[in-house]
């Protein structure tokens, strides 16, 4: 981003990416930066994340079939990966 004119720093984008990708990036519109970003969680009606809603989402996605497996440390690691993946999007 180039804050001086609220747009892409096209020179930097062209240096970092191949021409095709750079052109695609430069075509992405930039939103009005006067509004504050807002993080919400789709797993609850109010948009606030909770451990319970995260657990329910993981169970619904079916990526972890049985939380009560013998290898609980591996299961916990998989749960954390999924939670962090959802929080980062």
ChimeraX commands (.cxc) that place a marker at each C-alpha (Angstrom):
marker #1 position 0.00,0.00,0.00 radius 0.5
marker #1 position 1.04,3.53,-0.70 radius 0.5
marker #1 position -0.55,5.67,2.01 radius 0.5
marker #1 position 0.27,8.92,0.22 radius 0.5
marker #1 position -2.50,8.30,-2.30 radius 0.5
marker #1 position -4.42,5.43,-0.68 radius 0.5
marker #1 position -3.51,2.94,-3.38 radius 0.5
marker #1 position -1.16,0.14,-4.30 radius 0.5
marker #1 position 2.57,0.73,-4.38 radius 0.5
marker #1 position 2.75,-0.44,-7.98 radius 0.5
marker #1 position 6.54,-0.18,-8.19 radius 0.5
marker #1 position 6.95,-2.53,-5.22 radius 0.5
marker #1 position 4.24,-4.92,-6.46 radius 0.5
marker #1 position 5.95,-5.14,-9.85 radius 0.5
marker #1 position 9.29,-5.86,-8.17 radius 0.5
marker #1 position 7.93,-8.62,-5.95 radius 0.5
marker #1 position 5.66,-10.51,-8.35 radius 0.5
marker #1 position 5.65,-11.89,-11.87 radius 0.5
marker #1 position 3.89,-9.56,-14.36 radius 0.5
marker #1 position 0.66,-11.58,-14.52 radius 0.5
marker #1 position 0.29,-11.77,-10.72 radius 0.5
marker #1 position 1.31,-8.12,-10.29 radius 0.5
marker #1 position -1.39,-7.03,-12.74 radius 0.5
marker #1 position -4.01,-9.10,-10.90 radius 0.5
marker #1 position -2.98,-7.62,-7.55 radius 0.5
marker #1 position -3.04,-4.07,-8.91 radius 0.5
marker #1 position -6.60,-4.64,-10.17 radius 0.5
marker #1 position -7.87,-5.45,-6.67 radius 0.5
marker #1 position -9.83,-2.41,-5.47 radius 0.5
marker #1 position -8.76,-0.84,-2.21 radius 0.5
marker #1 position -11.49,-0.15,0.30 radius 0.5
marker #1 position -12.12,3.06,2.17 radius 0.5
marker #1 position -9.52,3.02,4.93 radius 0.5
marker #1 position -11.44,5.46,7.09 radius 0.5
marker #1 position -13.52,2.59,8.45 radius 0.5
marker #1 position -12.17,0.42,11.25 radius 0.5
marker #1 position -11.69,-3.29,10.48 radius 0.5
marker #1 position -14.03,-5.59,12.35 radius 0.5
marker #1 position -13.29,-9.23,13.20 radius 0.5
marker #1 position -16.26,-11.56,13.44 radius 0.5
marker #1 position -16.71,-15.30,13.89 radius 0.5
marker #1 position -19.29,-17.05,11.72 radius 0.5
marker #1 position -19.72,-19.81,14.29 radius 0.5
marker #1 position -21.96,-17.72,16.58 radius 0.5
marker #1 position -24.95,-15.45,16.09 radius 0.5
marker #1 position -23.27,-12.50,17.80 radius 0.5
marker #1 position -19.98,-12.92,15.89 radius 0.5
marker #1 position -17.88,-13.49,19.01 radius 0.5
marker #1 position -15.57,-16.50,19.15 radius 0.5
marker #1 position -15.74,-18.95,22.04 radius 0.5
marker #1 position -13.95,-22.22,22.66 radius 0.5
marker #1 position -17.32,-23.96,22.59 radius 0.5
marker #1 position -18.20,-22.52,19.17 radius 0.5
marker #1 position -14.73,-23.40,17.86 radius 0.5
marker #1 position -15.11,-26.98,19.06 radius 0.5
marker #1 position -18.60,-27.21,17.54 radius 0.5
marker #1 position -17.30,-25.88,14.22 radius 0.5
marker #1 position -14.48,-28.43,14.13 radius 0.5
marker #1 position -16.91,-31.26,14.83 radius 0.5
marker #1 position -19.26,-30.01,12.07 radius 0.5
marker #1 position -16.44,-29.73,9.54 radius 0.5
marker #1 position -15.60,-33.37,10.17 radius 0.5
marker #1 position -11.85,-32.89,9.84 radius 0.5
marker #1 position -11.32,-34.51,13.23 radius 0.5
marker #1 position -13.44,-37.62,13.46 radius 0.5
marker #1 position -12.77,-38.57,17.07 radius 0.5
marker #1 position -11.43,-36.21,19.71 radius 0.5
marker #1 position -11.12,-39.08,22.20 radius 0.5
marker #1 position -8.34,-40.88,20.32 radius 0.5
marker #1 position -5.37,-42.50,22.02 radius 0.5
marker #1 position -3.01,-39.90,20.55 radius 0.5
marker #1 position -4.54,-36.89,22.28 radius 0.5
marker #1 position -1.50,-34.63,21.77 radius 0.5
marker #1 position -1.77,-35.07,18.00 radius 0.5
marker #1 position -5.51,-34.40,18.20 radius 0.5
marker #1 position -4.95,-31.24,20.22 radius 0.5
marker #1 position -2.38,-30.07,17.69 radius 0.5
marker #1 position -4.86,-30.60,14.85 radius 0.5
marker #1 position -7.56,-28.71,16.75 radius 0.5
marker #1 position -5.24,-25.75,17.35 radius 0.5
marker #1 position -4.21,-25.70,13.70 radius 0.5
marker #1 position -7.84,-25.51,12.64 radius 0.5
marker #1 position -8.69,-22.82,15.18 radius 0.5
marker #1 position -5.73,-20.66,14.15 radius 0.5
marker #1 position -6.56,-21.19,10.49 radius 0.5
marker #1 position -10.10,-19.93,11.08 radius 0.5
marker #1 position -8.93,-16.99,13.18 radius 0.5
marker #1 position -6.47,-15.87,10.53 radius 0.5
marker #1 position -9.05,-15.69,7.76 radius 0.5
marker link #1:1,2 radius 0.2
marker link #1:2,3 radius 0.2
marker link #1:3,4 radius 0.2
marker link #1:4,5 radius 0.2
marker link #1:5,6 radius 0.2
marker link #1:6,7 radius 0.2
marker link #1:7,8 radius 0.2
marker link #1:8,9 radius 0.2
marker link #1:9,10 radius 0.2
marker link #1:10,11 radius 0.2
marker link #1:11,12 radius 0.2
marker link #1:12,13 radius 0.2
marker link #1:13,14 radius 0.2
marker link #1:14,15 radius 0.2
marker link #1:15,16 radius 0.2
marker link #1:16,17 radius 0.2
marker link #1:17,18 radius 0.2
marker link #1:18,19 radius 0.2
marker link #1:19,20 radius 0.2
marker link #1:20,21 radius 0.2
marker link #1:21,22 radius 0.2
marker link #1:22,23 radius 0.2
marker link #1:23,24 radius 0.2
marker link #1:24,25 radius 0.2
marker link #1:25,26 radius 0.2
marker link #1:26,27 radius 0.2
marker link #1:27,28 radius 0.2
marker link #1:28,29 radius 0.2
marker link #1:29,30 radius 0.2
marker link #1:30,31 radius 0.2
marker link #1:31,32 radius 0.2
marker link #1:32,33 radius 0.2
marker link #1:33,34 radius 0.2
marker link #1:34,35 radius 0.2
marker link #1:35,36 radius 0.2
marker link #1:36,37 radius 0.2
marker link #1:37,38 radius 0.2
marker link #1:38,39 radius 0.2
marker link #1:39,40 radius 0.2
marker link #1:40,41 radius 0.2
marker link #1:41,42 radius 0.2
marker link #1:42,43 radius 0.2
marker link #1:43,44 radius 0.2
marker link #1:44,45 radius 0.2
marker link #1:45,46 radius 0.2
marker link #1:46,47 radius 0.2
marker link #1:47,48 radius 0.2
marker link #1:48,49 radius 0.2
marker link #1:49,50 radius 0.2
marker link #1:50,51 radius 0.2
marker link #1:51,52 radius 0.2
marker link #1:52,53 radius 0.2
marker link #1:53,54 radius 0.2
marker link #1:54,55 radius 0.2
marker link #1:55,56 radius 0.2
marker link #1:56,57 radius 0.2
marker link #1:57,58 radius 0.2
marker link #1:58,59 radius 0.2
marker link #1:59,60 radius 0.2
marker link #1:60,61 radius 0.2
marker link #1:61,62 radius 0.2
marker link #1:62,63 radius 0.2
marker link #1:63,64 radius 0.2
marker link #1:64,65 radius 0.2
marker link #1:65,66 radius 0.2
marker link #1:66,67 radius 0.2
marker link #1:67,68 radius 0.2
marker link #1:68,69 radius 0.2
marker link #1:69,70 radius 0.2
marker link #1:70,71 radius 0.2
marker link #1:71,72 radius 0.2
marker link #1:72,73 radius 0.2
marker link #1:73,74 radius 0.2
marker link #1:74,75 radius 0.2
marker link #1:75,76 radius 0.2
marker link #1:76,77 radius 0.2
marker link #1:77,78 radius 0.2
marker link #1:78,79 radius 0.2
marker link #1:79,80 radius 0.2
marker link #1:80,81 radius 0.2
marker link #1:81,82 radius 0.2
marker link #1:82,83 radius 0.2
marker link #1:83,84 radius 0.2
marker link #1:84,85 radius 0.2
marker link #1:85,86 radius 0.2
marker link #1:86,87 radius 0.2
marker link #1:87,88 radius 0.2
marker link #1:88,89 radius 0.2
view
